[in-house]
């Protein structure tokens, strides 16, 4: 990918972080790629490509539309921000969670903790 295609962002790091978040939440929800695809009106290959950060486009890196992110979030019953790396922070050149394996694991643990808290909240009838 040419550096200027996404400004100074190393888009591939954000795409890979998005994909990791997507697969983490999907698996935590107990869904297959096929089930998630059916829930949000995508083809299973589209879900697979997003999880792998792959695209048939010129860059070869996935760049999902905002509507796709929202459809995925709705199907997974999570706020869209759960899927979007760096969405609540000032952006750096590359996704922080892609810097080290420990940082990636920290984000995964945080997502699973948020999902567990939501599940407990809904189980207690606190909707």
C-alpha positions in Angstrom: 0.0 0.0 0.0 1.2 3.5 -0.8 1.8 5.5 2.4 -0.3 8.4 1.2 -3.4 6.3 0.6 -4.4 6.8 4.2 -2.4 9.9 5.1 0.2 9.2 7.7 -1.7 6.2 9.2 -0.2 2.8 8.8 -3.7 1.5 7.8 -2.7 -2.1 7.8 -2.1 -2.0 11.6 -5.6 -0.6 12.1 -7.1 -3.2 9.7 -5.4 -6.0 11.5 -6.5 -4.7 14.9 -10.1 -4.4 13.6 -9.9 -8.0 12.3 -8.6 -9.2 15.6 -11.3 -7.4 17.6 -13.9 -8.8 15.2 -12.8 -12.4 15.6 -12.5 -12.0 19.4 -16.0 -10.7 19.8 -17.5 -13.2 17.3 -15.9 -16.1 19.1 -16.9 -14.8 22.5 -20.5 -14.6 21.2 -20.2 -18.2 20.1 -20.8 -17.5 16.4 -19.3 -18.9 13.3 -18.3 -16.7 10.4 -21.4 -18.0 8.5 -23.7 -17.2 11.4 -22.4 -13.7 11.8 -22.6 -13.1 8.0 -26.3 -14.2 8.0 -27.1 -11.9 11.0 -25.7 -8.8 9.3 -26.4 -9.6 5.6 -22.8 -10.1 4.5 -21.3 -13.1 2.7 -19.1 -15.4 4.9 -16.2 -14.5 2.7 -16.6 -10.8 3.5 -16.5 -11.6 7.3 -13.4 -13.8 6.7 -11.7 -11.0 4.7 -12.4 -8.5 7.4 -11.0 -10.8 10.1 -7.9 -11.4 8.1 -7.7 -7.7 7.0 -7.6 -8.9 3.4 -9.1 -7.2 0.4 -9.2 -7.9 -3.4 -8.6 -4.1 -3.9 -5.4 -2.6 -5.0 -4.0 -2.3 -1.5 -4.9 -5.8 -0.5 -5.9 -4.5 2.9 -9.5 -4.5 4.2 -11.1 -1.1 4.6 -14.7 -1.7 5.7 -17.4 0.9 5.2 -18.8 2.5 8.3 -22.2 0.9 7.5 -20.5 -2.5 7.6 -19.0 -1.8 11.0 -22.4 -0.8 12.3 -24.0 -3.9 10.9 -21.4 -6.1 12.4 -21.7 -4.4 15.8 -25.5 -4.7 15.7 -25.3 -8.4 14.8 -22.7 -9.0 17.6 -24.8 -6.9 20.1 -21.9 -4.6 20.9 -21.2 -0.9 20.6 -19.3 -0.2 17.3 -16.4 1.2 19.3 -15.6 -2.3 20.5 -14.6 -3.1 16.9 -12.8 0.1 16.1 -9.1 0.3 17.3 -8.2 3.8 18.5 -11.7 5.1 18.3 -11.6 6.6 21.8 -8.1 8.0 21.6 -6.1 10.5 19.5 -4.8 8.4 16.6 -1.1 7.5 16.3 0.5 6.6 13.0 -0.2 2.9 13.7 -2.6 1.0 15.9 -1.1 0.9 19.4 -2.5 -2.6 20.0 -0.4 -3.9 17.0 2.9 -2.7 18.6 3.5 -5.9 20.7 1.8 -9.2 21.4 1.3 -8.1 25.0 -0.6 -5.0 23.8 -2.8 -7.2 21.5 -3.5 -9.6 24.4 -4.4 -6.6 26.6 -7.0 -5.5 24.1 -8.4 -9.0 23.8 -8.6 -9.3 27.6 -10.3 -5.9 27.8 -12.9 -6.9 25.2 -13.7 -10.2 26.9 -14.1 -8.4 30.2 -16.5 -5.8 28.7 -18.5 -8.6 27.1 -18.6 -10.6 30.3 -19.8 -7.5 32.2 -22.5 -6.9 29.6 -23.6 -10.6 29.8 -23.8 -10.3 33.6 -25.7 -7.1 33.3 -28.3 -8.6 31.0 -28.5 -11.8 33.0 -29.4 -9.8 36.2 -32.2 -8.2 34.2 -30.6 -4.7 34.3 -31.5 -3.8 30.8 
